[in-house]
Every structure is written in C-alpha cells, then in structure tokens.
C-alpha cells in the first residue's frame, strides 16, 4: 500500500502541557493510524508533538532540520525515524513545502506563517501541483477573516485553503481528497 507523505507546519513554542501540543499529538496519532507518513520541521513544540503522536501509533516520521539552528542549541526531537538536515533555512522551507502529498498548518509564529504563505503562493501560481492544504484551528479562521479581501485574493485562490477545526476533520478531509490520484513530483535529496 502506498504511503502518503503529509507535511505538518508548526511551532517550537508549545510545551507538552499546552492544548496546542496535545492537539498536534492527537493529529500525529490519527495521521499514523490512517497510514500517512508525518513530515515536520523536526524540532520541539508542535513539531515534536505530531511526531510523538505518530510514533506512539506505530507510524513513520521525517524531521527536516537546518544547520543554522544547531548554533542556537536546538536539537531534533527524539520521535524521528529520519532526520534530513539542510544547510540553509530556505532549503529546509522549500523541502517542507514542496515534497509532501498534502500540507497541514497548525497554529504558530513567523516560521509557520512563512511556510503557510509560501505553500499557498506556490499552489496558487501552479508552481506546485494541486494538493490538499489544511489549516487546523480557529486561529487560522480569524487570520483569514482579517486578511482575505476579494480585491486582492480571488475566490478560487482562497479556496486552495481548507479550514478544519479538529484532527478528526483533518483526517477526513485528507482521506476524501487523497482518494484521487495526486501527481507526484520529484523529491529533492537532503
């Protein structure tokens, strides 16, 4: 059986006691149970949580890290099967955004917003073949309500993004969308 790769964008800020960490852990568990491979930024916070949940459910995980963060003392989380390390943040970002069959953005900061914006732009311009792109949680809804203006963003471009509120909704959306064939892209090596 073919395993779909799902990139999950998230933040290093949430602690294991936080609600965001627990939601990400549940998402990882459900992704693994559905047979998906979890790809994340590879560090702590919700990146760790989604990998932890996937590993606890017997799934596979890939963490995409960067040399620059080594200088800051950041370490890859312990729930990775594979760590792919890039020399630059841009290369890491490009890999996370372009190599998976679907994308999920959890709440986060500037890095997560960068991942979300780059992926959306590449999908909107056709640089990436169409694929599911889910935004998980009410924070994304609030951001989009403030940001989406039909003068600047066409309805079909806004429709690239699918808002979901729970990990259960995310899995249902992925399963519905990935039943159809997805055009494969060549995967860069890290």
Secondary structure, DSSP 8 states (H G I E B T S, - for coil): ----EEEEE--S---TTSHHHHHHHHHHHHHHHTT-EEEE--SSTHHHHHHHHHHHTT--EEEEEEHHHHTTT----TT-SEEEEESSHHHHHHHHHHSSSEEEE-S-SHHHHHHHHHHHHHHHHTSS---EEEEESHHHHHHHHHH--TTTS-HHHHTT-EEESSHHHHHHHHHHHTTS----------
